[in-house]
Amino acid sequence: MDSLLLGAHSKPSSHLSCRIVNSFDFSKATKSWRCDAFKAVQYPSVAPVQISCSRARNVLTNYSSGSSQRYPISHFLKSSDEFNGRSCKNGLVNAASGQSLESEPEKSGNSKSTQKPLQTAIDIFYRFSRPHTVIGTTLSIISVSLLAVERLSDVSPLFLTGVLEAIVPALLMNIYIVGLNQLSDIEIDKVNKPYLPLASGEYSVRTGIMIVTSFAAMSFGLGWVIGSWPLFWALFVSFILGTAYSIDLPFLRWKRFALVAAMCILAVRAVIVQLAFFLHMQTFVYRRPVFFTRPLIFATAFMSFFSVVIALFKDIPDIVGDKIFGIRSFTVRLGQERVFWICVYLLEMAYAVAILVGASSSSPWSKLVTVLGHIILASILWLRAKSIDLKSKTAITSFYMFIWQLFYAEYLLIPLVR
């Protein structure tokens, strides 16, 4: 049996650091534990005395009970499961030395305690920013910017700078819009989306207001400094529509009206993103005259369908909260199943048109990629829609995120339409 070495006639310190060796069966007392260090204790220079593990446990238990307010037994004894299989770093501790081995574990603990709040803060902001919209905005700007590329030499540092100038202020405005929507919907989100930071209480209302105002100010500031008028107007119109959509003021909060809400989303996602950011690259970056190309017209038309689908589908998982708070969405009026299939049919129609546009291309490689790509996406959508359980909110929410994945995939195909 392992043993604990203590200096004879010495009183244990209040800073004992003990570790379990293997597992401890207190009923059979077949295993034992030992202390790794005694901190700041003076011991007489006498021979060590062996104490059995059961006697050692009694010593610590009695000592802890005498000062339970400051040093409960849990302060000294760690769970045997936590340390199961570990071996002592030092087989025996010379109590007379008074050396402490606590410094390394303390440093490790401090490092972990520093990292955890940072990780938590990042996770909270990640959820607050609604990452699926951030990804959608980024991909759409890159895709539309590529439509302005006429020759391979156009893909240059100038192009990359122009794209970056568009993406950064647009993402700042995106976070303003989704953040304002959360500020206006705290009570609804407690029912529909309790994981969001404002609904869960991880962010206070004051924190939310500080974030959205600062991000809006930074977006406009960057847009003004860059000096691109198409970019600045895209930010301004997005700000106006995003504010009118969410904020609860007289004649505003347009999300209460299903048709107006859909028009807001269509205007931003289908029109402003396509036209304004294309013009930013065409007129501000490349200094070319305004000219609307065939791929740009296709992208605007196709994304109009897609934006309507997103506007309709986003309310399907939120029907319970919308009913409680009087939001008259199409889902509340028509029912989840009917709106679901309207969305599916609209997307299938959009894919059919995309296949026809691709087939009419004069470029063989563009024809092959766009036709085959849209056939694959349309087939996946139909198969996934046929298998969904419309009675499950989890399944509906998962399908909504799948719609966003189709949205991302389309922006990968749009630059290939020629």
N, C-alpha and C positions, 0 to 999 in steps of 0.2 A: 504494500500500500504506500502510495505517495504520502509525503508528510509535509507539514508547514513548519519552517524553522523560525522561531522567535527568540529574541534575546531573553534570557531568564530574568524574571522579576521586572520586565519592562511593560509599560502601558502602551497599547496601540495608539497611533496618531489618528487625528480626525481626518487625515488625508490619505487613507489607505486606498491603494489601487489594486484590485484583485481580479484575477482572470480564472475562468473555469478550464480545467484540463480534461478533455474528452467530455463525456456526459456523466451526470451524477445521479445515481439512484439512491434517493434518501431513505427509501424503505429498506434497501439491502446494504447500503453503504459500501458498495464494492468499488466505487471510484472515489477519487479525491480531487481536491483543488489546492492551489497554492497562491500566495500573494506574490506579485511580481516586484512590488516596490513599497517602501515606507518612506513617506515624504516628510522632511523636516522633523525627524525624531532623533533624540539622543539616546543611545543605548550604552549600558555599561559593557566593558570588555570582559564578557564572561562567555563561557561555552554555550552554544545554542542548545536549545531543548526541543525535542521532537514532540509534536502534538498531533494527534490523529485528526482526520478531516472532520469527523463529527464534533470533536471538541473545538476545532477551529470555527466551525459554523456557529456553535453555541456562543463562542467568544464574541463574534461579530454581531450576532443577534442581540445578545445582552447589551453590548455597547451601543448598538443602534437604538434599542428601546429607551436607553437613558437620554438620548439626544435626538429623538425622532423628528422633532420639528425642523432640525437643521440637516440631519444626515440620516434619512430613512434607509432601511436595509437595501432597497433597490438601488441606492447610490453605490453600494459596495458589491452587491452580487449581481452578476449578469446571468441571463438565461443560459442554461447549458446547451439549448438548441442553437443559440446564436454562435456559440464558440465550438460546437461539436466538430471534432476532428482536428482542431488546432493543437499544436504542441507548444509548450512554454518556450519562450525565447531563451530563458535562462533556467536551467534545471533547478538550481537552488539559489536563494537570495541570502546574502550575508547581511543579516539585520544590523550588525554592528557598523557597517559602512555607511548606512543612512542614505545611500544613493537612490535618486528617484529616476524611474524609467518612464515617466508620464509625458515627457516633452513631445515625443513623436506622435502619439495618439492625439494629443491636444492640437498640434499643428494640422494634422489631417482633418480633425473635426472642424477646425476653423475654416479650412479651405472649402469643405463641403457646405458649411453653413453660409459661406459667402456666395457660392455658386447657386444654391437653391433659390434664394430670393430673385436673383437675376433671371434664372430659367423661368420662374413663375411669372415675372413681369413680362418677359418676352411672349410666353404662352397667352397671357391675358390680352396683350395688344394684338397678337396674331388673330385671336377670335374676334376682337373688336373691329379689325380692319376688313373682315369678311373676305378671306383670301381668294375664294373662287372669283369674286369680282375683280380683285387685283390682277389675277392671272389673265382673266378675260380682257381687261383693259390693256395690259402689256402686249399680249399676242395680237390684239386688233390693231394697235398702233404700228407694230412692226410689220404686220401683213399689209396694211394699207400703204405704209411707206414704201414697201417693195413694189407696189403698183406704179410708183413714179419712176422706177428704174427702167431706162430705155435700152441701155447697153451695159455690158459687164464692167466697163470702166467707171460707171456711176457708183458702183459699190466700192467706196473709198472712205478714208477718214472723215471726209465731209459728210458723207451719208450717215456714218455712225454718230457723228456729233449732232446732226439734225434729229436723228431718232431719239438720242438721249435727251436733247432739249425738249422734245415732245413728251416723252414718257414720264420724266420726273415731276413736272407740275401737274400732269394729268393724274398721276397716282395720288398726289397730295389732295387734289380735288375729289378724287374717288373716295378717299378716306373721310373727307368732310361730309360727303353726301351720305355714305352708309352710317357714319357716326351720328349725324343729325337724325336720321331715320330711327336709330336706336334710342336716342334721347326722347323722341316724340312717342315712342311705342313701348316704354318701359313696362307698363301694366299689361299690355297685350303680350309682350315677349315673356313675361312671367308664366303665361299659359302656353304660348306657342314655341318659344325658344328660350327656356330657362337657363341654358348654358352660356348665353351672351353676358359679357361682363357687367353691364348696367342692370340687367334683369336679375342677375345672381348676387349683386351687391359688391362685386370685386372692384368695380369703379363706382365712385360717387357721382352724382349729377354734376357737381362742380368740376370734377376731373374730366368728365365727358365734354362739358362746355369748353374747358380750356383746350382740350385736344382739337375739337372741331374748329374753333376760332383760329387757333394758331396754324393749323394745316391749311385752312382757306386763305389766310393772310400770306403764308409762304408760297402757295400756289400762284396767287395773283402777283406777288412780288417777283417770282421767277419769270412768269409770263411777260411782265412789263420789262424786266431787264433784258430778256432774250430779244424782244423787239419784233416778234413775228405776229402780225395782226390776225392771220387765220388761227394761230394757236391761242392768242388772247381771247378772241371771240368764242372759241370752243370752250374755254374755261368759264367765260362769263355766262354763256347760255346754259352750260351744265349747272353752274351755281344757281341760276334763277330757277330752272326747272326742278333741280334737286331740292331746293328750299321750298318751293311751292308744293311739291309732292308730299313733303313730310310735316312741315311746321304747322302747328295747330293755331292758326290765326283766322280771323274772318275772311271768307272767300278763298282761303287757301286749304292746305291739307287735301290736295287733290287725290290722294290715294283712296279717299272715301268713295270716289266715283269711278267705277270700273273702267269706263271708256276713256276718261281723261287720264287715269293712271297708266293705262296701256299706251296712250299717245305720248306721255312723258318719256316712258322707257324707249319707245320706238324712236322718238326724236333724238335721244342721246345716243343709243346704241347703233341705230341704223343710219341716221343722217349725219349728225355732227361728227361722229368718229370717222365715218368714211370720207366725207367731203372736206371737213376742216383740216384733218391731219394729212390728207393727200395734197391739199393746197399749200399747207405748210412746207411740205417737201418740194412741191413743184415750183412754187413762186418764191419762197423765202430761201430755201436751201440751194436749189438748182438755178434760180433766177430765170425760169422759163415762163412763157405766157400760159394763161389758164386754158386748159384743154381737158375735157372729160373723156377718158378712154373707155373702150368697151368693157374691160375687166372692172373698172370702177363702177360703171352703171350696173353690171351684174352683181357686184358685191353689195351695193346699196339696196338693190331689189331683194336679194336673197336674205340679207340681214334684217330687212323689214319683216319678213315672215318669221325669222328666228326671234326677233325682239318681241313680237306679239306673243309667240309661244312662251317665252320666258316670263312676260308680264302676266299671262294667264296661269301658267303652271306654278309660279311661286306662291300663289294663294291656296293651292290645293292642300298642302300639309297644314295650313294655318286656319282651316275652316272653323275650328272650335273657338279660338280666341277672337276671330273676326266676327262671329255671330254674337259673342258676349258683348263686344264693344261697338257693335253697330256698323262695322265696315261692310258695305254692300258690294263685295267682290262678285265676279261672275261665278265663282265656286259656290258662294252662299246662295246666289239666285238660282243657278242651274243644277247644282249638285256636283260632287267630285267626279263621278264616273263620266258624265257627259262632257265636262270641261277637259278631262284627261284625254278622251278620244278626239275631241276637237283639236287639241294640241298635236296629237300624233298624226292626224290627217293633214294638218297644215304643214308639218315638217315633211311628210311624204310628198306632198305637192311641190314643196320647195326643192326637194331632191330630184323630182321628175323634171322640173324646169332646168335644174343644173345639169342634168344628164343631156338634155337637148342642146343646151348652150355648149357643153363640152364637145358634143358630137359635131357641131357646126364649125368647130375651130379649124383653121387652115394649117395648124401645126400638128403633125402626127403625134409627137410626144405629149403635147398638151391634151390632145383628144383622148389618148390612151389613159393618161393619169387621171384626168378629171372625170371621165365617164366611169372608169373602174372604181375610182375612189368613192364617188357618190352612190354607186350601186351597193358597195360594201356597207357604207354608213346607213343607207336606207334599209338594208336587210337586217342589220344588227338592231336598228331601232324597232322594226316590226316584231322581230323575235322576242326582244326584251319586253315590249309592251304586252304581248300576248301572255306572258308568264307572270305578270305582276299581280300581287294581291292588293286590290284597292281598298280592302278593309284595314290594312296595316299602315299606320302612319310612318313606321320605319321604312317600309318598302317604298312608299310614295316619296319620302324624302330622299332615299337612295336613287330613285329614278330621276328626281329633279337634278341631283348632282350629275347624273349620267347625261342629262340634257346639256349641262354646261360642258361636259367633256366633248359632246358632239359640236358644241359651239367652238371649242378650242380647235378641234380637228378641221372644221370648215376654214378657219383662218390659216391653216397650213395649206389648204388646197387653193384658196383664192389667188395667191400670187402666181399660181401655175396656169390660171385661165388666160389664154392669149388668143 
